């Protein structure tokens, strides 16, 4: 970043302006509102580019001076590559940008509440505290998940002997395997949940 | 309209989620579209401009029949399809020579548009001594001219160029990353009624030298032009509707900085908090429990005793005496002000 020049070393590092320039440090921008002479900047003027350059240089000098006056944070950052060396990096802490620029997209909309969430809010029902997925299975002496793979809600499925409910005894349903019944019940719950999910999605679309 | 897609796998879902509106937005992507009348010079000019915006760019290689000021629909389509909110369209005609249309979109709808025509005395990047800047570096902007603060058209130009080239917004800036300057100058001051002067677009490389005057800290700054050099003549302009401006400048409530009340840091750097405790109701205070302290054994003071034992017949009296006040005379209870 620094070089050596015999001519540059003796030149001033400060700039005086009739109207002080304003900065937007967050966007690294400097705004110079001083008057500009039309003749200096006219395309027929031979010294036009020189003039433009010196104008920008003065503003940059002010900007750099301003930047270097900001709080500095030095961190050690591993530089990429094979050497595995780390070097200190001087970072300048910039304030928030002050120039207002339009957003790219509108602000994200909050998620629409589900039917249950609405009901719970009305009745002031707080979500249940969940103790976790695993429960202790007394019979086997092991921890087992409440649901899912090897879940205890599937216990009935692989019993070699199951009780038949008194209610169905003597009716046509007597011969239906109670094991398949418990499975069917679980599947039904899943279907119901999916239906509710779909209904909520549909409602949230309608609200938009 | 682009058809809505239901993501069938996690990768598609992630890709769609990336396009969703975000609280803290990503860097605006720029899309460069050569118009039907684009030429070689405009192609090169677009490449030069896109170089400072890399890697947040997409560039079409084929000409497209788009005329932003006649029909915005294709622009909005490309903007949505490519998820780009900055669009540059090039075109060339007798009336508008070497024209670049800079379009910004908000929510895939055209926000504002401005035509900038490159005047004859241009110089491309290749016309200068080959100097490059690193990809993705943030430039320093320098805006010269009073009009950038006051005139709506130049304000538009300022906002556009800041938005276009500022890159990643971050609170930390590496000093070594400050390598180049984008300078925009109004070609002289002007009065109301005069034709709009050109905007001079210059890019310089920043060079710093150790200076004897600045001491250890302040360097002497020198510039070297690296190009491109464009003089932009201002053409047609499309300004956004007030509602759209309002929508686009909305601030998220969640991101607002909240000042912590009653918390201060004193001269020693210790954090001090002040807590306001409500008035304590000492009647409810639980003291030692014993039979003698039960409420039924409470001693009634003489004044209340006298009040209780007083004759009650005057309370049944219907006539209002002089000592009564009417409702209108009663002062409203003044709210106690808390400090």
Interface residues (C-beta under 8 A of the other chain):
Chain A: X1 X2 X3 X4 X5 X8 X9 X10 X11 X12 X13 X14 X26 X27 X28 X29 X30 X31 X32 X33 X34 X35 X36 X37 X38 X39 X40 X41 X42 X43 X49 X52 X53 X55 X56 X57 X59 X60 X61 X63 X64 X65 X67 X68 X73 X89 X90 X91 X92 X93 X94 X95 X96 X97 X99 X100 X101 X102 X103 X104 X105 X106 X107 X108 X109
Chain B: X20 X21 X22 X23 X25 X26 X28 X85 X104 X105 X106 X107 X108 X111 X119 X121 X138 X139 X140 X141 X142 X143 X144 X145 X146 X148 X149 X158 X159 X162 X163 X166 X169 X170 X171 X172 X173 X174 X175 X176 X178 X181 X183 X185 X186 X187 X188 X189 X190 X197 X200 X202 X204 X206 X207 X208 X209 X210 X211 X212 X213 X214 X217 X218 X219 X220 X221 X222 X223 X225 X229 X231 X240 X245 X247 X248 X249 X250 X252
